[in-house]
Amino acid sequence: SLSLLQAERKRNSLNLLEISEAELEEQFVRGDGPGGQATNKTNNCVVLKHIPSGIVVKCHQTRSVEKNRKIAREILQEKVDLFYKGEDSEVFKEKKASEKQKQEKKRRAKENLERKKLFKEMQQLDKE
């Protein structure tokens, strides 16, 4: 897994569409999920809407409103880029590449498992 600094550099290197603050509608609402009083009494969940595309992002990953605002903007920027560029988007290409890596890793793991089974069978035959 990438460190936060590497992830930030990687995100900045992506050629994403810029979003102006005038295109955004922001609300702060109560979050949901576990956390008890900490989530039930504080409005630290950020709901961000990109008016031209109608894309809505809800972020409640941390207790900090400022961090949630930042994360919501990053997520929204990626979604808007994907919405407008489609398959030409860097986000789309990155997701496809990671999907391909995942499949390759699964394939290799399956091959290793088969080899181990075969090896154990060979050992059993040698013992007999």
Helices and strands as residue ranges (DSSP letters): H 4-13, G 21-23, E 24-29, H 37-40, E 45-50, E 55-59, H 65-85, G 86-88, H 90-127
